[in-house]
């Protein structure tokens, strides 16, 4: 589960908090997302009753410069834009509003504005911005500890927040000047884009792969003479590891961070981070949580599905949650939104039993279509063409029991799909 979608802060995610705070200062929002995460974002926006957003969907990521360029190429050249990651925490909203106004004023004068975070310690995991007033003198890569401390002591170095503000035309002119290959390939990608809906633009895989991969810092900000920095003391954190998260969450009296849906008892231990979820358990000493990347790399080799699909997966038609998964069978809870349906599909290695808990299922098996009501069930043999739909006005909830020699998510052959997905998405 990408960190921006995990609901850790008063049952809100970092993504939702980002949309919420920017709704107060921006007239509209354009969300650039990997196509795989689009429906997860859509679900969380629907919870907030914010459904008027526009979307650009990337089949693969090519870093920030192409993502920003694709967005800007859909806007008027005089449009003033704020570019912000969706996975950062900002706690001082009043100061945030103040620095945005200053950034907007500088951007209106034709500058590319970045936001420098006043460093509170010698962090080696961030890039630094060296400034003289609001003039950027240099961008510096992630330093070693000694260099980071020198930056902090100097007083004119700031953490690079990854947030930007500028006029669309200024950005695109600088992109064409300093990274013409990105500019030209993004222009082709926008011309060839697939307009799925009025508010949704999908870039083709062929065009996306052709775009050079680069960050906005390397492509433009380090080369342009138009860059300015707004110093920002806004309660900012990129929540880049569990140690950073621990600074914003309640800890017990022994300085342990515990995140779990069940009671967890600790005896004679301190300074631990314990993250207990449905699909995995992490226990680490504070100060070592950055090493979780090494654990993920191991799981990608030994248990790749764990790192690819969360226990609850979001799909365009709804969600499914894996309740149990073992050799020979898998049990899921499936929720289908009103008016939605899954693809017409078949499986080679598993049989499926569907039990309706609430709502009414419209089931197609082969040439037959019939209704299944609560406390009723149906059975689909391996190899049979089938489809599940919810034609009602309330969510459809079923239990699916898969039985067979293989129950992986890639055992799906789609014959017809409302959402133009591949085999196993």
C-alpha positions as CSV (number, residue, x, y, z in Angstrom):
1,X,0.0,0.0,0.0
2,X,1.7,3.3,-1.0
3,X,2.3,5.4,2.0
4,X,0.2,8.3,0.7
5,X,-3.0,6.2,0.9
6,X,-2.5,4.8,4.4
7,X,-5.0,6.4,6.8
8,X,-2.8,7.2,9.8
9,X,-3.9,10.7,10.8
10,X,-7.4,11.0,12.2
11,X,-8.5,8.3,9.7
12,X,-7.2,10.4,6.9
13,X,-4.3,9.6,4.5
14,X,-1.5,11.9,3.5
15,X,-3.1,12.1,0.0
16,X,-6.4,13.2,1.5
17,X,-4.7,15.8,3.7
18,X,-2.8,17.1,0.6
19,X,-6.0,17.5,-1.3
20,X,-7.7,19.1,1.7
21,X,-5.1,21.8,2.4
22,X,-4.7,22.7,-1.2
23,X,-8.4,23.0,-1.8
24,X,-8.3,26.1,0.3
25,X,-5.8,27.9,-1.9
26,X,-6.2,26.4,-5.4
27,X,-9.2,26.8,-7.7
28,X,-8.8,23.3,-9.1
29,X,-6.6,20.2,-8.8
30,X,-5.0,18.0,-11.4
31,X,-3.7,14.7,-10.1
32,X,-0.9,12.9,-12.0
33,X,-0.9,9.2,-11.0
34,X,0.3,5.8,-12.0
35,X,-2.6,4.1,-13.6
36,X,-2.5,1.3,-11.0
37,X,-3.2,3.8,-8.2
38,X,-5.9,5.8,-9.9
39,X,-8.8,3.9,-8.5
40,X,-7.4,4.0,-5.0
41,X,-7.1,7.8,-5.3
42,X,-10.6,8.0,-6.7
43,X,-12.1,6.1,-3.8
44,X,-10.4,8.4,-1.2
45,X,-11.6,11.5,-3.1
46,X,-15.1,10.2,-3.2
47,X,-15.0,9.8,0.6
48,X,-14.1,13.5,0.7
49,X,-16.9,14.4,-1.8
50,X,-14.2,15.9,-4.1
51,X,-15.0,14.3,-7.4
52,X,-14.4,17.4,-9.7
53,X,-10.6,16.8,-10.1
54,X,-8.8,16.1,-13.4
55,X,-6.4,13.2,-13.8
56,X,-3.4,12.3,-16.0
57,X,-2.6,8.5,-15.8
58,X,0.9,7.3,-16.5
59,X,1.3,3.6,-17.4
60,X,4.9,3.8,-16.0
61,X,6.7,6.4,-14.0
62,X,9.4,8.6,-15.6
63,X,10.1,10.8,-12.6
64,X,8.9,14.3,-11.8
65,X,10.0,16.3,-14.8
66,X,7.9,14.4,-17.3
67,X,4.9,14.2,-14.9
68,X,4.9,17.9,-14.4
69,X,5.5,18.6,-18.1
70,X,2.5,16.4,-19.1
71,X,0.3,18.3,-16.7
72,X,1.5,21.7,-17.8
73,X,0.9,20.9,-21.4
74,X,-2.8,20.6,-20.7
75,X,-3.0,24.0,-19.1
76,X,-3.0,27.6,-20.3
77,X,0.4,29.2,-20.5
78,X,-0.6,32.0,-18.0
79,X,-1.9,29.5,-15.4
80,X,-0.2,29.7,-12.1
81,X,0.4,26.2,-10.7
82,X,1.5,24.7,-7.4
83,X,3.3,21.4,-7.8
84,X,3.3,19.2,-4.6
85,X,3.9,15.6,-3.8
86,X,0.9,13.7,-2.3
87,X,2.9,11.9,0.5
88,X,4.2,14.8,2.7
89,X,2.8,16.0,6.0
90,X,2.4,19.7,6.7
91,X,1.1,20.7,10.1
92,X,1.3,24.5,10.2
93,X,-1.4,25.4,7.7
94,X,-1.4,29.1,8.5
95,X,2.3,29.4,7.7
96,X,1.8,27.2,4.7
97,X,-0.8,29.7,3.3
98,X,1.6,32.6,4.0
99,X,4.5,31.0,2.0
100,X,2.2,30.0,-0.8
101,X,1.2,33.7,-1.2
102,X,4.9,34.7,-1.4
103,X,5.6,31.9,-3.9
104,X,2.7,33.0,-6.0
105,X,3.9,36.6,-6.1
106,X,7.4,35.5,-7.2
107,X,6.0,33.1,-9.8
108,X,3.8,35.9,-11.2
109,X,7.0,37.8,-11.8
110,X,8.3,35.0,-14.0
111,X,10.4,32.9,-11.6
112,X,10.5,29.2,-10.9
113,X,9.9,29.0,-7.2
114,X,11.0,26.1,-4.9
115,X,10.2,25.8,-1.2
116,X,13.2,25.4,1.2
117,X,12.5,23.7,4.6
118,X,14.4,25.1,7.5
119,X,16.5,22.1,8.7
120,X,16.0,21.0,12.3
121,X,18.9,18.6,12.3
122,X,21.7,17.2,10.1
123,X,19.5,15.0,7.8
124,X,21.5,13.0,5.3
125,X,18.4,11.7,3.4
126,X,17.4,15.0,1.8
127,X,19.0,17.2,-0.9
128,X,19.8,20.8,0.2
129,X,19.3,24.2,-1.4
130,X,22.0,26.8,-0.8
131,X,20.6,30.3,-1.0
132,X,21.4,34.0,-0.6
133,X,18.1,35.5,0.4
134,X,15.5,34.2,-2.1
135,X,18.2,33.6,-4.8
136,X,19.2,30.0,-5.2
137,X,23.0,29.6,-5.3
138,X,23.2,25.8,-5.7
139,X,21.4,22.5,-5.3
140,X,23.3,19.9,-3.3
141,X,22.9,16.2,-3.3
142,X,22.2,14.1,-0.2
143,X,25.3,14.8,2.0
144,X,27.2,12.7,4.5
145,X,26.7,13.5,8.2
146,X,29.6,15.9,8.5
147,X,28.6,17.9,5.5
148,X,24.9,18.0,6.6
149,X,26.0,19.4,9.9
150,X,28.0,22.1,8.1
151,X,24.9,23.0,6.1
152,X,22.8,23.3,9.2
153,X,25.4,25.4,11.0
154,X,25.8,27.8,8.0
155,X,22.2,28.9,8.3
156,X,21.6,29.4,4.5
157,X,21.0,25.8,3.5
158,X,17.5,24.3,3.4
159,X,16.0,20.9,2.8
160,X,14.6,20.5,-0.7
161,X,10.9,19.9,-0.2
162,X,10.1,18.8,-3.8
163,X,7.3,21.5,-4.0
164,X,7.3,24.1,-6.7
165,X,5.3,27.1,-8.0
166,X,5.5,28.8,-11.4
167,X,3.6,29.9,-14.5
168,X,3.0,27.1,-16.9
169,X,4.6,29.1,-19.8
170,X,7.7,29.9,-17.9
171,X,8.2,26.2,-16.9
172,X,7.6,24.9,-20.4
173,X,10.0,27.5,-21.9
174,X,12.7,26.5,-19.5
175,X,12.0,22.8,-20.1
176,X,12.4,23.2,-23.8
177,X,15.6,25.2,-23.3
178,X,17.3,22.8,-20.8
179,X,15.7,19.4,-21.5
180,X,14.4,19.6,-25.1
181,X,14.2,15.8,-25.3
182,X,11.7,15.6,-22.5
183,X,9.8,18.6,-23.9
184,X,9.4,17.0,-27.4
185,X,8.5,13.5,-26.2
186,X,6.0,14.8,-23.7
187,X,4.4,17.0,-26.4
188,X,4.0,13.9,-28.6
189,X,2.6,11.9,-25.6
190,X,-0.1,14.6,-25.0
191,X,-1.0,14.7,-28.7
192,X,-1.5,10.9,-28.7
193,X,-3.2,10.7,-25.3
194,X,-6.3,8.6,-24.8
195,X,-9.2,10.7,-23.5
196,X,-11.0,8.1,-21.4
197,X,-13.4,10.6,-19.9
198,X,-13.8,14.4,-19.8
199,X,-11.7,14.6,-16.7
200,X,-9.2,11.7,-17.4
201,X,-6.3,11.5,-19.8
202,X,-4.3,8.3,-20.2
203,X,-0.8,8.3,-21.7
204,X,0.0,5.4,-24.0
205,X,2.7,2.9,-22.8
206,X,4.6,3.4,-26.1
207,X,4.7,7.2,-25.7
208,X,5.5,7.1,-21.9
209,X,8.5,4.8,-22.4
210,X,9.9,7.1,-25.0
211,X,10.1,10.0,-22.5
212,X,13.6,10.3,-20.9
213,X,13.4,9.7,-17.1
214,X,14.6,12.7,-15.1
215,X,13.7,14.8,-12.1
216,X,12.6,18.4,-12.3
217,X,15.7,19.3,-10.2
218,X,18.2,17.7,-12.6
219,X,16.3,18.7,-15.8
220,X,15.6,22.4,-15.0
221,X,16.1,23.7,-11.5
222,X,19.8,23.1,-11.3
223,X,20.3,24.8,-14.8
224,X,17.9,27.7,-14.9
225,X,18.7,31.2,-13.9
226,X,15.1,31.9,-12.9
227,X,15.0,29.9,-9.7
228,X,14.0,31.4,-6.4
229,X,13.4,29.8,-3.0
230,X,10.8,30.6,-0.4
231,X,12.0,29.7,3.1
232,X,9.3,27.6,4.6
233,X,8.9,26.7,8.3
234,X,5.6,24.9,7.9
235,X,5.8,21.8,10.0
236,X,6.9,19.7,7.1
237,X,7.9,16.1,7.0
238,X,8.2,13.7,4.1
239,X,7.4,10.8,6.5
240,X,10.1,8.9,4.7
241,X,10.5,6.1,7.3
242,X,8.8,4.8,10.4
243,X,11.2,6.8,12.6
244,X,9.8,10.0,10.9
245,X,6.3,8.7,11.4
246,X,7.0,8.1,15.1
247,X,7.6,11.9,15.6
248,X,4.0,12.5,14.6
249,X,2.2,9.6,16.4
250,X,1.6,8.8,20.1
251,X,4.3,6.7,21.7
252,X,4.0,4.7,24.9
253,X,5.8,5.6,28.1
254,X,8.8,3.7,27.0
255,X,9.1,5.5,23.7
256,X,7.7,2.6,21.6
257,X,5.6,3.3,18.6
258,X,2.9,0.6,18.1
259,X,0.5,0.5,15.2
260,X,-1.9,-2.4,15.4
261,X,-5.6,-3.3,15.3
262,X,-5.1,-5.8,18.1
263,X,-3.8,-5.4,21.6
264,X,0.0,-5.6,21.7
265,X,1.8,-6.0,25.1
266,X,5.5,-5.2,25.5
267,X,7.6,-6.1,28.6
268,X,10.9,-4.4,29.5
269,X,11.6,-3.0,26.0
270,X,12.0,0.5,24.8
271,X,12.6,2.5,21.6
272,X,10.9,0.0,19.4
273,X,8.7,0.4,16.3
274,X,6.1,-2.3,15.9
275,X,3.9,-2.2,12.8
276,X,1.3,-5.0,12.7
277,X,-1.0,-5.3,9.7
278,X,-3.1,-8.0,8.1
279,X,-0.3,-9.1,5.8
280,X,2.9,-8.5,7.6
281,X,4.6,-7.7,11.0
282,X,7.6,-5.3,11.4
283,X,9.6,-5.0,14.6
284,X,12.6,-2.7,14.5
285,X,14.7,-0.6,16.8
286,X,14.2,3.2,16.4
287,X,16.9,4.5,14.2
288,X,17.0,1.4,12.0
289,X,13.7,1.7,10.2
290,X,15.4,2.9,6.9
291,X,16.6,-0.7,6.6
292,X,13.0,-1.9,5.8
293,X,14.0,-1.4,2.2
294,X,16.4,-4.3,2.5
295,X,13.6,-6.5,3.9
296,X,11.3,-5.5,1.0
297,X,14.0,-6.5,-1.4
298,X,14.2,-9.9,0.2
299,X,10.4,-10.3,0.0
300,X,10.4,-9.4,-3.7
301,X,12.5,-12.5,-4.2
302,X,10.8,-14.9,-1.8
303,X,7.2,-13.6,-1.7
304,X,6.6,-11.2,-4.6
305,X,2.8,-11.0,-4.3
306,X,3.2,-9.6,-0.8
307,X,5.1,-6.6,-2.1
308,X,2.9,-6.2,-5.2
309,X,-0.7,-6.3,-3.9
310,X,-2.0,-5.1,-0.5
311,X,-4.3,-7.4,1.5
312,X,-7.1,-5.0,0.4
313,X,-6.8,-4.3,-3.3
314,X,-8.7,-1.4,-5.0
315,X,-10.1,-1.9,-8.5
316,X,-12.3,0.3,-10.7
317,X,-15.3,-1.7,-9.8
318,X,-14.7,-1.8,-6.0
319,X,-12.4,-3.7,-3.6
320,X,-11.4,-7.2,-2.6
321,X,-9.8,-8.2,0.7
322,X,-7.9,-11.5,1.1
323,X,-9.2,-13.2,4.3
324,X,-7.1,-16.4,4.0
325,X,-4.6,-17.6,1.5
326,X,-3.0,-21.0,1.7
327,X,-2.1,-24.0,-0.4
328,X,-5.1,-25.2,-2.4
329,X,-7.6,-22.4,-1.6
330,X,-8.0,-18.6,-1.1
331,X,-10.9,-16.8,0.5
332,X,-11.8,-13.2,-0.4
333,X,-14.4,-10.6,0.6
334,X,-15.4,-8.7,-2.6
335,X,-17.3,-5.4,-2.6
336,X,-18.8,-4.2,-6.0
337,X,-19.9,-0.6,-6.3
338,X,-23.5,0.1,-7.5
339,X,-23.7,0.1,-11.3
340,X,-20.2,-1.6,-11.7
341,X,-19.2,-5.0,-13.0
342,X,-16.1,-7.1,-13.2
343,X,-14.6,-8.2,-16.5
344,X,-15.9,-11.1,-18.5
345,X,-13.2,-13.6,-17.6
346,X,-12.2,-17.2,-17.0
347,X,-9.6,-19.1,-14.9
348,X,-7.7,-22.2,-15.8
349,X,-6.5,-23.4,-12.4
350,X,-9.3,-22.7,-9.9
351,X,-13.0,-23.1,-9.2
352,X,-14.9,-20.3,-7.5
353,X,-17.8,-20.4,-5.0
354,X,-19.7,-17.0,-4.5
355,X,-21.8,-16.4,-1.4
356,X,-23.8,-13.1,-1.3
357,X,-23.8,-11.3,2.0
358,X,-25.6,-8.1,1.0
359,X,-27.0,-6.5,-2.1
360,X,-28.0,-8.6,-5.2
361,X,-25.5,-10.1,-7.6
362,X,-26.1,-10.3,-11.3
363,X,-24.1,-13.4,-12.3
364,X,-23.2,-14.5,-15.8
365,X,-21.9,-18.0,-16.4
366,X,-21.5,-19.1,-20.0
367,X,-24.7,-18.2,-21.8
368,X,-26.8,-17.8,-18.6
369,X,-27.4,-14.7,-16.5
370,X,-29.2,-14.9,-13.2
371,X,-29.6,-13.1,-9.8
372,X,-28.1,-14.3,-6.5
373,X,-29.6,-12.8,-3.4
374,X,-28.3,-12.6,0.2
375,X,-27.6,-15.9,1.8
376,X,-27.6,-17.6,-1.6
377,X,-24.6,-18.9,-3.5
378,X,-23.4,-20.0,-6.9
379,X,-20.5,-22.0,-8.4
380,X,-18.2,-21.4,-11.3
381,X,-16.1,-24.3,-12.6
382,X,-12.5,-23.7,-13.8
383,X,-12.5,-22.7,-17.5
384,X,-16.1,-21.3,-17.5
385,X,-16.6,-17.8,-18.8
386,X,-18.2,-15.7,-16.1
387,X,-18.9,-12.2,-14.8
388,X,-20.1,-10.6,-11.6
389,X,-22.1,-7.3,-11.7
390,X,-24.0,-5.1,-9.3
391,X,-27.0,-3.5,-11.0
392,X,-28.5,-2.4,-7.7
393,X,-28.3,0.8,-5.7
394,X,-26.3,-0.4,-2.7
395,X,-22.9,-2.0,-2.6
396,X,-22.8,-5.8,-3.3
397,X,-20.7,-7.8,-0.8
398,X,-19.8,-11.4,-1.4
399,X,-17.5,-14.0,-0.1
400,X,-15.5,-15.8,-2.8
401,X,-13.9,-19.1,-2.0
402,X,-11.3,-20.1,-4.7
403,X,-10.3,-23.8,-4.7
404,X,-7.6,-25.2,-7.0
405,X,-4.0,-26.0,-7.6
406,X,-3.1,-22.4,-8.2
407,X,-5.0,-19.2,-6.9
408,X,-2.6,-16.4,-7.9
409,X,-4.0,-13.1,-9.2
410,X,-2.4,-13.7,-12.6
411,X,-4.7,-16.6,-13.4
412,X,-7.2,-14.4,-15.2
413,X,-8.0,-14.3,-18.9
414,X,-10.1,-11.3,-19.7
415,X,-12.4,-11.5,-22.7
416,X,-14.2,-8.2,-22.2
417,X,-13.5,-5.4,-19.8
418,X,-15.1,-2.0,-19.1
419,X,-11.9,-0.5,-17.9
420,X,-9.4,-1.5,-20.6
421,X,-7.1,-3.4,-18.2
422,X,-4.6,-6.2,-18.9
423,X,-4.7,-9.8,-17.8
424,X,-4.4,-9.5,-14.0
425,X,-5.1,-5.9,-13.0
